[in-house]
Amino acid sequence: MEEHAEELEADLLRYYGVDLLDWHREALSSRRLAVLVRHLPPDSAFVRTREGEAAGWGLTAHLLAAVGDHLAIANWMFASANRDEYADPPEAPVPVPPGVEAADTSDGPPAAEHAPTAAELARFFG
């Protein structure tokens, strides 16, 4: 708990509205503090720091990652089967493990930092 005190303090305030200093002031019992810490959600800063990014991956995230991986393999298989006979085979896709964000594989420029204004949209579509 002492090792990740800042994350714990922020999470207690964020999720429960409880100040960690209340424990030092004896306004919060050790039992109540332990219960609150044990039941912090997986996306809390304390849990992520202690258990790593994979702690935030629930069943839904794992299933979506599996769907994405299968789609990438299907596309790779289609590209491999329909390539020119003398062309180099495409590189096999690499699955993204839990806790790792997918790398940006686009060849284009990075996405704009802001949403386009109405004038910019009118100019683009005009």
C-alpha positions as CSV (number, residue, x, y, z in Angstrom):
1,M,0.0,0.0,0.0
2,E,2.8,2.4,0.8
3,E,4.5,1.6,-2.5
4,H,1.6,2.9,-4.5
5,A,0.1,5.5,-2.0
6,E,-0.4,8.2,-4.7
7,E,-2.5,6.0,-6.9
8,L,-4.4,4.6,-4.0
9,E,-5.2,8.1,-2.7
10,A,-6.4,9.2,-6.1
11,D,-8.5,6.1,-6.6
12,L,-10.2,6.4,-3.2
13,L,-11.1,10.0,-4.0
14,R,-12.2,9.2,-7.5
15,Y,-14.3,6.1,-6.8
16,Y,-15.5,6.5,-3.3
17,G,-15.0,10.2,-2.4
18,V,-12.9,9.1,0.6
19,D,-9.8,10.9,1.6
20,L,-6.9,8.6,2.6
21,L,-5.9,11.0,5.3
22,D,-9.2,10.0,7.1
23,W,-7.4,6.7,7.9
24,H,-4.6,8.7,9.6
25,R,-7.1,10.9,11.4
26,E,-8.9,7.7,12.6
27,A,-12.1,8.7,10.8
28,L,-11.8,5.6,8.5
29,S,-11.2,2.2,10.0
30,S,-8.5,-0.2,8.7
31,R,-11.2,-2.7,7.9
32,R,-13.2,-0.2,5.8
33,L,-10.0,0.9,4.0
34,A,-9.1,-2.7,3.3
35,V,-12.6,-3.4,1.9
36,L,-12.4,-0.3,-0.4
37,V,-8.9,-1.2,-1.6
38,R,-9.9,-4.8,-2.3
39,H,-12.9,-3.8,-4.4
40,L,-11.3,-1.1,-6.5
41,P,-12.3,-1.7,-10.2
42,P,-9.7,-3.2,-12.6
43,D,-9.3,0.1,-14.4
44,S,-8.2,2.0,-11.3
45,A,-4.7,3.5,-11.1
46,F,-3.8,1.4,-8.1
47,V,-4.8,-2.0,-9.7
48,R,-3.1,-1.1,-13.0
49,T,0.1,-0.1,-11.3
50,R,0.2,-3.2,-9.1
51,E,-0.9,-5.7,-11.7
52,G,0.0,-4.1,-15.0
53,E,-2.2,-3.0,-17.9
54,A,-3.5,-6.5,-18.5
55,A,-5.6,-6.1,-15.3
56,G,-7.9,-3.8,-17.2
57,W,-8.7,-6.5,-19.8
58,G,-12.0,-8.1,-19.1
59,L,-13.8,-10.8,-21.0
60,T,-15.2,-8.4,-23.5
61,A,-11.8,-6.9,-24.3
62,H,-10.3,-10.4,-24.7
63,L,-13.1,-11.4,-27.1
64,L,-12.8,-8.3,-29.1
65,A,-9.0,-8.8,-29.4
66,A,-9.6,-12.4,-30.5
67,V,-12.0,-11.1,-33.2
68,G,-9.5,-8.6,-34.4
69,D,-6.7,-11.2,-34.5
70,H,-8.9,-13.6,-36.5
71,L,-9.9,-10.9,-38.9
72,A,-6.2,-10.0,-39.4
73,I,-5.4,-13.7,-40.1
74,A,-8.3,-14.0,-42.5
75,N,-7.2,-10.9,-44.4
76,W,-3.6,-12.2,-44.5
77,M,-4.8,-15.6,-45.8
78,F,-6.9,-13.8,-48.5
79,A,-4.0,-11.6,-49.6
80,S,-1.6,-14.6,-49.6
81,A,-4.0,-16.7,-51.8
82,N,-4.7,-13.9,-54.2
83,R,-1.2,-12.5,-54.7
84,D,0.8,-12.5,-57.9
85,E,2.6,-15.8,-58.3
86,Y,6.0,-14.1,-58.3
87,A,5.4,-11.5,-55.6
88,D,6.7,-11.8,-52.1
89,P,4.2,-13.2,-49.7
90,P,2.7,-10.7,-47.2
91,E,4.0,-10.7,-43.7
92,A,1.9,-12.7,-41.2
93,P,-0.1,-10.7,-38.7
94,V,1.2,-10.5,-35.1
95,P,-1.5,-10.8,-32.4
96,V,-1.7,-8.0,-29.9
97,P,-1.3,-9.5,-26.4
98,P,-3.5,-8.2,-23.5
99,G,-2.3,-4.9,-22.1
100,V,-0.5,-3.8,-25.3
101,E,-2.1,-1.2,-27.5
102,A,-2.0,-1.8,-31.2
103,A,0.7,0.1,-33.1
104,D,-0.2,2.6,-35.7
105,T,0.3,0.9,-39.0
106,S,-1.1,3.6,-41.2
107,D,1.1,4.9,-43.9
108,G,-0.6,8.3,-44.0
109,P,0.0,11.4,-41.9
110,P,-1.0,11.3,-38.2
111,A,-4.6,12.1,-37.4
112,A,-5.4,15.8,-36.7
113,E,-5.2,16.9,-33.1
114,H,-8.5,18.8,-33.4
115,A,-11.9,18.3,-34.9
116,P,-12.4,20.2,-38.2
117,T,-14.4,23.4,-38.0
118,A,-17.6,23.9,-40.1
119,A,-15.6,26.1,-42.5
120,E,-13.0,23.5,-43.0
121,L,-15.7,20.8,-43.7
122,A,-17.5,23.1,-46.1
123,R,-14.2,23.8,-47.9
124,F,-13.4,20.1,-48.1
125,F,-16.8,19.0,-49.4
126,G,-17.3,22.2,-51.5
